[in-house]
Amino acid sequence: MNGSEESARRARRNVVLTAAIAGLGGLLFGYDTGIIASALLFIKGDFALGSFAQGLVVAAVPIGAVGGAAIAGPAADTYGRRLMILISAVVFTVGALASAAAPGLGVLVVARVVIGVAIGLASAAAPVYISEVAPAESRGRLVTFFQLAVTVGILVAYLIGLAFNGIEGWRWMLGLGCVPALGLAFGMLRMPQSPRWLVMQGDDFAARAVLAKIRVDDPDTIDREIEEIEESVHEDAEPGSWSDLLKPAVKAALVVGIGLAVLQQVTGINTVIYYAPTIIEFTGVNSSAGSILAAVGVGIINVAFTIIAIRLLDQAGRRTLLMVGVSGMVVSLTALGAAFVGGGGSAIASVVAIVSLMTFVASFAISLGPIFWLLNAEIYPLGVRSKAAGLGTMANWTFNFIVSLTFLLLIEALGRAGAFWFYAAIGVLTLWFCWKYVPETKGKPLEEIEELFEERAGVKAAAPGPPDPGPLEPVG
């Protein structure tokens, strides 16, 4: 093996390790999302909670996450993406231990708000950090490590929920969240700063040192990447200012990012993840252990199809997977609603409901699940990337809160069938949005994606030909 091949292998190993460690921020997100689904079966009895109080326990995390995401954008520009991820791990540890020790509903809700702040910080900072250390040709796979970690966290949480299946076991379920949080904290201490953030700070020397570790150690290649980053930084008159978000190209990107943020939630995925055991109880499964075991199956499907998405994102492309996956979500939600017509409960209805849950999660896992986080990390200009990604993350968590708080109330108002058909109708709207607004970013450097939105906004001449301010053509 010659020196250049060894350098390439070392660079790939380093960048994958960096993405995997930062992706543990997604594990925190997933673990809490999954564990509350199991713990809620016992918390509601221990604390005598009604539908609204159960929704509040679940929704406390999205409330905190909105605040965490709001902090993460400007703080990541000032103090660095790596530090925000590190702080998120420490805050999550505190929240996990406090929730495990909660004597009543009030303390539990406050502790879960603290956990939410940590998850908001991590979900805003980690995908941006990974996108900025990853090379263009593998950025889709590497940023999707974050979503893969989310799904692994959900599955681990379901398994732990099964192991601690008892009235007091819910405290262990919540407290064990500090384990991956501490792993993330210690791991990030050894990870490099984002080279793009270092260039923003004027520290080209440190940026070159980082790129030498995560790229082929070739001075010409590193020089070209540094020049591209510097050009992107210097194009902004006021890099990093909030006023930059009002520029036409940034607004065009925000339409895509915030639109996907909202639609990812209002198609109902977290009604399935947060309430999977509860939904399975609706089908006629009467034991908590049986409900959690069926939810484990949902978690396995989620992980498996996220792995498939990782392999396809940089081959089939983001847009194609969105169209295929969202179509599958619509069909699955329609079938899930049909299973509950007349109250459900028959053997056939139970099978249809559980299979529909599985196919819904599989369809989400290859589309909106990873692709929102990927696009939200890669479509914004460098100078405002953290702020814009923070806005997208805030929107995502805001609607996560709304959906998780209202799901049980929606079922009371529309019935089980009506609630899932409502989400299916939103899925049809999501298909139209993806077809009309979402561009294909597969294989494009971050700086080229910035130019794509400038062309769409009509502020930069396309090469070749005039700018096209209209919708992007669908990918064939």
C-alpha positions as CSV (number, residue, x, y, z in Angstrom):
1,M,0.0,0.0,0.0
2,N,1.5,3.4,-1.0
3,G,1.4,6.5,1.0
4,S,-1.5,8.2,-0.7
5,E,-3.7,5.1,-0.2
6,E,-2.7,4.9,3.5
7,S,-3.5,8.7,3.8
8,A,-6.9,8.1,2.3
9,R,-7.7,5.2,4.6
10,R,-6.7,7.2,7.6
11,A,-8.7,10.2,6.5
12,R,-11.8,8.1,6.0
13,R,-11.4,6.4,9.4
14,N,-11.0,9.7,11.1
15,V,-14.0,11.4,9.5
16,V,-16.2,8.4,10.1
17,L,-15.2,8.3,13.8
18,T,-15.9,12.0,14.1
19,A,-19.3,11.7,12.6
20,A,-20.1,8.6,14.7
21,I,-19.2,10.3,18.0
22,A,-21.1,13.5,17.1
23,G,-24.0,11.3,16.0
24,L,-24.4,10.1,19.6
25,G,-26.3,13.4,20.1
26,G,-29.0,11.7,18.1
27,L,-28.8,8.7,20.4
28,L,-29.8,11.0,23.3
29,F,-32.7,12.3,21.2
30,G,-33.8,8.7,20.3
31,Y,-33.4,7.2,23.7
32,D,-35.6,9.8,25.4
33,T,-38.1,9.6,22.6
34,G,-38.4,5.8,22.9
35,I,-38.1,5.5,26.7
36,I,-41.0,7.8,27.5
37,A,-43.2,5.6,25.3
38,S,-42.5,2.6,27.7
39,A,-42.2,4.6,30.9
40,L,-45.5,6.4,30.3
41,L,-47.4,3.1,30.7
42,F,-46.3,3.1,34.3
43,I,-46.0,6.8,35.1
44,K,-49.7,7.3,34.3
45,G,-50.6,4.8,37.0
46,D,-48.0,5.9,39.5
47,F,-49.0,9.6,39.3
48,A,-52.7,9.0,38.3
49,L,-52.3,11.0,35.0
50,G,-55.2,11.8,32.6
51,S,-54.8,12.3,28.9
52,F,-53.7,16.0,29.1
53,A,-51.1,15.3,31.9
54,Q,-49.7,12.4,29.9
55,G,-49.4,14.6,26.9
56,L,-47.6,17.2,29.1
57,V,-45.0,14.7,30.3
58,V,-44.3,13.8,26.6
59,A,-44.4,17.4,25.3
60,A,-42.1,18.8,28.0
61,V,-39.1,17.7,26.0
62,P,-40.1,19.4,22.8
63,I,-40.8,22.6,24.8
64,G,-37.3,22.5,26.1
65,A,-35.9,21.6,22.7
66,V,-37.3,24.7,21.1
67,G,-35.4,26.8,23.6
68,G,-32.2,24.7,23.2
69,A,-32.4,25.0,19.4
70,A,-32.8,28.8,19.7
71,I,-29.7,29.0,21.9
72,A,-27.7,26.6,19.7
73,G,-27.7,28.7,16.5
74,P,-25.9,31.9,17.7
75,A,-24.0,30.1,20.4
76,A,-22.5,27.6,17.9
77,D,-21.3,30.5,15.7
78,T,-19.7,32.2,18.7
79,Y,-18.3,29.2,20.7
80,G,-18.2,26.5,18.1
81,R,-20.3,23.5,17.1
82,R,-18.2,21.1,19.2
83,L,-18.7,22.9,22.5
84,M,-22.5,23.0,22.0
85,I,-22.6,19.2,21.6
86,L,-20.5,18.8,24.7
87,I,-22.7,21.1,26.7
88,S,-25.8,19.2,25.5
89,A,-24.4,16.0,26.9
90,V,-23.8,17.5,30.4
91,V,-27.2,19.1,30.5
92,F,-28.9,15.8,29.4
93,T,-27.1,13.9,32.2
94,V,-28.5,16.4,34.8
95,G,-32.0,16.1,33.4
96,A,-32.0,12.3,33.2
97,L,-31.0,11.9,36.8
98,A,-33.5,14.5,38.0
99,S,-36.4,12.9,36.0
100,A,-35.5,9.5,37.5
101,A,-35.7,10.9,41.1
102,A,-38.9,13.0,40.4
103,P,-41.4,12.7,43.4
104,G,-44.3,14.0,41.4
105,L,-45.6,15.4,38.1
106,G,-44.2,18.9,38.5
107,V,-40.6,17.9,39.1
108,L,-40.8,15.3,36.3
109,V,-42.1,17.9,33.8
110,V,-39.3,20.4,34.7
111,A,-36.6,17.7,34.5
112,R,-37.9,16.7,31.1
113,V,-37.8,20.4,29.9
114,V,-34.1,20.3,30.9
115,I,-33.6,17.2,28.9
116,G,-35.3,19.0,26.0
117,V,-32.9,21.9,26.1
118,A,-30.1,19.4,25.8
119,I,-31.7,17.6,22.9
120,G,-32.4,20.9,21.2
121,L,-28.7,21.9,21.5
122,A,-27.6,18.5,20.1
123,S,-30.1,18.3,17.3
124,A,-29.2,21.8,16.0
125,A,-25.4,21.5,16.4
126,A,-24.5,17.9,15.6
127,P,-25.8,17.6,12.0
128,V,-24.2,21.0,11.1
129,Y,-20.9,19.8,12.7
130,I,-21.0,16.5,10.8
131,S,-21.9,18.3,7.5
132,E,-18.9,20.6,7.9
133,V,-16.3,17.9,8.6
134,A,-17.6,15.5,5.9
135,P,-16.4,15.5,2.3
136,A,-19.1,16.2,-0.3
137,E,-19.2,12.7,-1.8
138,S,-20.0,11.0,1.6
139,R,-21.8,13.9,3.4
140,G,-25.3,12.3,3.0
141,R,-24.2,9.0,4.6
142,L,-22.3,10.7,7.4
143,V,-24.9,13.3,8.4
144,T,-27.4,10.5,8.4
145,F,-25.4,8.9,11.2
146,F,-27.3,11.4,13.4
147,Q,-30.7,9.9,12.4
148,L,-29.3,6.4,12.6
149,A,-28.3,7.1,16.2
150,V,-31.8,8.4,16.8
151,T,-33.3,5.1,15.7
152,V,-30.8,3.1,17.6
153,G,-31.6,5.1,20.7
154,I,-35.3,4.4,20.2
155,L,-34.7,0.7,19.9
156,V,-32.4,0.6,22.9
157,A,-35.0,2.5,24.9
158,Y,-37.7,0.0,23.9
159,L,-35.5,-2.9,25.0
160,I,-34.7,-1.3,28.3
161,G,-38.4,-0.6,28.7
162,L,-39.1,-4.3,28.3
163,A,-36.3,-5.2,30.8
164,F,-37.6,-2.8,33.5
165,N,-41.3,-3.6,32.9
166,G,-42.8,-2.6,36.3
167,I,-44.3,0.2,38.2
168,E,-41.0,1.4,39.7
169,G,-39.0,0.4,36.7
170,W,-39.8,3.6,34.9
171,R,-37.2,5.5,37.2
172,W,-34.5,3.2,35.9
173,M,-35.7,3.7,32.4
174,L,-35.3,7.5,32.6
175,G,-32.1,7.5,34.7
176,L,-30.1,5.2,32.3
177,G,-30.2,8.0,29.8
178,C,-27.1,9.5,31.5
179,V,-25.0,6.6,30.1
180,P,-25.0,7.6,26.4
181,A,-24.8,11.3,27.5
182,L,-21.6,10.7,29.3
183,G,-20.2,8.7,26.4
184,L,-21.0,11.7,24.1
185,A,-19.3,14.1,26.5
186,F,-16.1,12.1,26.8
187,G,-16.0,11.4,23.0
188,M,-16.4,15.1,22.0
189,L,-13.5,16.1,24.1
190,R,-11.3,14.3,21.6
191,M,-13.0,15.5,18.4
192,P,-11.7,18.4,16.3
193,Q,-13.4,21.7,15.7
194,S,-15.3,22.2,12.5
195,P,-12.8,23.5,9.9
196,R,-15.4,25.8,8.4
197,W,-16.1,27.3,11.8
198,L,-12.3,27.8,12.3
199,V,-12.1,29.7,9.0
200,M,-15.0,31.9,10.1
201,Q,-12.9,32.7,13.2
202,G,-10.0,33.6,11.0
203,D,-7.9,30.6,12.1
204,D,-6.9,29.1,8.8
205,F,-3.9,27.4,10.3
206,A,-6.0,25.4,12.7
207,A,-8.5,24.6,9.9
208,R,-5.7,23.3,7.7
209,A,-4.5,21.0,10.6
210,V,-8.0,19.6,11.0
211,L,-8.4,19.0,7.2
212,A,-5.1,17.3,7.2
213,K,-6.6,14.7,9.5
214,I,-9.9,14.2,7.9
215,R,-9.0,14.5,4.2
216,V,-6.2,13.0,2.1
217,D,-3.0,14.7,3.3
218,D,-2.4,16.6,0.1
219,P,-1.5,20.3,0.5
220,D,-3.1,21.3,-2.9
221,T,-6.4,19.6,-2.1
222,I,-6.5,21.2,1.4
223,D,-5.6,24.6,-0.1
224,R,-8.5,24.3,-2.6
225,E,-11.0,23.5,0.1
226,I,-9.7,26.3,2.3
227,E,-10.1,28.7,-0.6
228,E,-13.7,27.6,-1.3
229,I,-14.6,28.0,2.4
230,E,-13.0,31.5,2.5
231,E,-14.8,32.6,-0.6
232,S,-18.1,31.5,1.0
233,V,-17.3,33.4,4.2
234,H,-16.2,36.5,2.4
235,E,-19.2,36.7,0.1
236,D,-21.3,37.8,3.1
237,A,-21.0,41.4,3.9
238,E,-22.0,40.7,7.5
239,P,-21.2,37.0,8.1
240,G,-23.3,35.4,10.7
241,S,-25.7,38.3,11.2
242,W,-29.5,37.7,11.7
243,S,-30.1,40.2,8.8
244,D,-28.5,37.7,6.5
245,L,-31.5,35.4,7.0
246,L,-33.6,38.0,5.0
247,K,-31.5,37.6,1.9
248,P,-33.4,36.1,-1.0
249,A,-31.2,33.0,-1.4
250,V,-31.4,32.3,2.4
251,K,-35.1,32.7,2.4
252,A,-35.4,30.3,-0.4
253,A,-33.4,27.7,1.6
254,L,-35.4,28.4,4.7
255,V,-38.7,27.6,2.8
256,V,-37.3,24.1,2.2
257,G,-35.7,23.7,5.7
258,I,-38.6,24.9,7.8
259,G,-41.2,23.4,5.5
260,L,-39.6,19.9,5.9
261,A,-39.2,20.6,9.6
262,V,-42.9,21.1,10.1
263,L,-44.1,18.4,7.7
264,Q,-41.8,15.8,9.3
265,Q,-43.7,16.2,12.5
266,V,-47.3,16.8,11.3
267,T,-47.3,13.6,9.3
268,G,-47.5,12.0,12.7
269,I,-44.2,10.1,13.2
270,N,-43.8,10.9,16.9
271,T,-47.4,9.8,17.6
272,V,-46.1,6.4,16.6
273,I,-42.7,6.7,18.4
274,Y,-44.0,8.3,21.7
275,Y,-47.2,6.3,21.9
276,A,-46.3,3.0,20.1
277,P,-47.1,0.8,23.1
278,T,-50.3,2.8,23.6
279,I,-51.4,2.5,19.9
280,I,-50.6,-1.3,20.1
281,E,-52.9,-1.5,23.2
282,F,-55.6,0.1,21.0
283,T,-55.4,-3.0,18.7
284,G,-56.4,-5.3,21.5
285,V,-53.0,-6.3,23.0
286,N,-53.8,-6.3,26.7
287,S,-50.4,-6.7,28.4
288,S,-47.9,-3.9,28.8
289,A,-45.1,-6.4,28.1
290,G,-46.8,-7.4,24.9
291,S,-47.2,-3.8,23.8
292,I,-43.6,-2.9,24.5
293,L,-42.4,-6.1,22.7
294,A,-44.4,-5.1,19.6
295,A,-42.9,-1.6,19.9
296,V,-39.4,-3.3,19.9
297,G,-40.4,-4.6,16.4
298,V,-41.1,-1.0,15.3
299,G,-37.7,0.0,16.6
300,I,-35.9,-2.7,14.7
301,I,-37.7,-1.7,11.5
302,N,-36.7,1.9,12.1
303,V,-33.0,1.1,12.5
304,A,-32.9,-1.3,9.5
305,F,-34.5,1.1,7.1
306,T,-32.4,4.0,8.3
307,I,-29.3,1.9,7.4
308,I,-30.8,1.3,4.0
309,A,-31.3,5.1,3.6
310,I,-27.7,5.7,4.5
311,R,-26.6,3.4,1.6
312,L,-29.0,5.1,-0.8
313,L,-28.8,8.8,0.0
314,D,-25.6,9.4,-2.0
315,Q,-26.8,7.1,-4.8
316,A,-30.5,7.5,-5.4
317,G,-30.5,11.0,-4.0
318,R,-32.5,12.9,-1.4
319,R,-35.4,13.9,-3.6
320,T,-36.2,10.4,-5.0
321,L,-36.1,8.9,-1.5
322,L,-38.5,11.6,-0.2
323,M,-41.0,11.0,-2.9
324,V,-41.0,7.2,-2.5
325,G,-40.9,7.3,1.3
326,V,-43.7,9.8,1.8
327,S,-45.9,7.9,-0.6
328,G,-45.4,4.8,1.6
329,M,-46.3,6.9,4.7
330,V,-49.6,8.0,3.1
331,V,-50.6,4.5,2.2
332,S,-49.6,3.1,5.6
333,L,-51.5,5.9,7.5
334,T,-54.6,5.3,5.4
335,A,-54.5,1.5,6.2
336,L,-53.8,2.2,9.9
337,G,-56.9,4.4,10.1
338,A,-59.0,1.7,8.3
339,A,-57.9,-0.9,10.9
340,F,-59.6,1.2,13.6
341,V,-62.9,1.7,11.7
342,G,-65.7,0.5,14.0
343,G,-63.4,0.5,17.0
344,G,-61.0,-2.1,15.7
345,G,-60.1,-5.0,18.1
346,S,-60.6,-7.9,15.7
347,A,-57.7,-10.2,15.0
348,I,-57.5,-9.0,11.3
349,A,-57.7,-5.4,12.4
350,S,-54.9,-5.9,14.9
351,V,-52.7,-7.5,12.2
352,V,-53.4,-4.7,9.7
353,A,-52.7,-2.0,12.4
354,I,-49.4,-3.5,13.5
355,V,-48.2,-4.1,9.8
356,S,-49.3,-0.6,8.9
357,L,-47.2,0.8,11.9
358,M,-44.2,-1.1,10.6
359,T,-44.5,0.1,7.0
360,F,-45.2,3.6,8.1
361,V,-42.0,3.7,10.2
362,A,-40.0,2.0,7.4
363,S,-41.2,4.6,4.9
364,F,-40.4,7.4,7.3
365,A,-36.9,6.0,8.0
366,I,-35.9,6.2,4.3
367,S,-37.3,9.6,3.7
368,L,-38.4,12.4,6.1
369,G,-36.5,10.9,9.0
370,P,-32.9,11.3,7.8
371,I,-33.5,13.7,4.9
372,F,-34.8,16.6,7.0
373,W,-31.8,16.6,9.3
374,L,-29.4,16.2,6.3
375,L,-30.9,19.1,4.2
376,N,-31.3,21.3,7.3
377,A,-27.5,20.9,7.8
378,E,-26.4,21.4,4.2
379,I,-28.6,23.9,2.3
380,Y,-27.7,27.1,4.1
381,P,-24.8,29.5,3.5
382,L,-21.8,29.1,5.9
383,G,-22.2,32.5,7.5
384,V,-25.7,31.8,8.7
385,R,-25.7,28.0,8.7
386,S,-26.0,27.5,12.5
387,K,-28.7,30.2,12.9
388,A,-30.7,28.9,9.9
389,A,-30.4,25.3,11.0
390,G,-31.4,26.4,14.5
391,L,-34.6,27.9,13.1
392,G,-35.3,24.7,11.2
393,T,-34.7,22.7,14.4
394,M,-36.9,25.1,16.4
395,A,-39.7,24.6,14.0
396,N,-39.3,20.9,14.1
397,W,-39.4,20.8,17.9
398,T,-42.3,23.3,18.1
399,F,-44.5,21.0,15.9
400,N,-43.2,17.9,17.8
401,F,-44.6,19.6,20.9
402,I,-47.9,20.4,19.2
403,V,-48.4,16.9,17.8
404,S,-47.3,15.0,20.9
405,L,-49.5,17.1,23.2
406,T,-52.6,16.9,21.0
407,F,-52.4,13.2,19.7
408,L,-54.6,11.7,22.5
409,L,-56.9,14.7,22.4
410,L,-57.1,14.3,18.6
411,I,-58.2,10.7,19.0
412,E,-60.9,11.8,21.5
413,A,-62.1,14.4,18.9
414,L,-61.9,12.5,15.6
415,G,-61.7,8.9,16.7
416,R,-58.7,6.6,16.1
417,A,-59.5,6.2,12.4
418,G,-60.1,9.9,11.8
419,A,-56.8,10.8,13.6
420,F,-54.7,8.7,11.3
421,W,-56.5,9.7,8.2
422,F,-55.9,13.3,9.2
423,Y,-52.1,12.6,9.2
424,A,-52.5,10.8,5.9
425,A,-54.0,13.9,4.3
426,I,-51.1,16.0,5.6
427,G,-48.8,13.3,3.9
428,V,-50.4,14.1,0.6
429,L,-49.6,17.8,1.1
430,T,-46.0,16.8,2.0
431,L,-45.7,15.0,-1.3
432,W,-46.7,18.1,-3.2
433,F,-44.2,20.2,-1.2
434,C,-41.3,17.8,-1.9
435,W,-42.1,17.7,-5.6
436,K,-42.3,21.5,-5.9
437,Y,-39.6,22.9,-3.6
438,V,-37.0,20.3,-2.5
439,P,-33.8,20.4,-4.7
440,E,-31.4,17.5,-5.3
441,T,-28.2,18.1,-3.4
442,K,-26.6,14.7,-3.9
443,G,-22.8,15.0,-4.4
444,K,-22.7,18.8,-4.3
445,P,-20.2,20.6,-2.2
446,L,-21.8,22.9,0.4
447,E,-20.6,26.0,-1.4
448,E,-22.2,24.7,-4.7
449,I,-25.5,24.2,-2.8
450,E,-25.3,27.8,-1.7
451,E,-25.0,28.9,-5.4
452,L,-28.0,26.7,-6.3
453,F,-30.3,28.7,-4.0
454,E,-28.8,32.0,-5.2
455,E,-29.7,31.0,-8.8
456,R,-33.2,30.0,-7.7
457,A,-33.6,33.4,-6.0
458,G,-32.4,35.2,-9.1
459,V,-29.4,36.8,-7.4
460,K,-26.7,35.0,-9.2
461,A,-26.4,34.1,-12.9
462,A,-26.6,30.4,-13.5
463,A,-23.8,28.8,-15.5
464,P,-24.8,28.1,-18.3
465,G,-28.1,29.9,-19.0
466,P,-30.2,32.4,-17.1
467,P,-31.4,31.9,-13.6
468,D,-34.6,29.9,-13.1
469,P,-36.6,31.4,-10.2
470,G,-39.4,28.9,-10.6
471,P,-39.7,25.4,-9.0
472,L,-37.0,22.9,-9.6
473,E,-37.8,20.3,-12.2
474,P,-38.6,16.9,-10.8
475,V,-35.8,14.3,-10.9
476,G,-36.6,11.6,-13.4
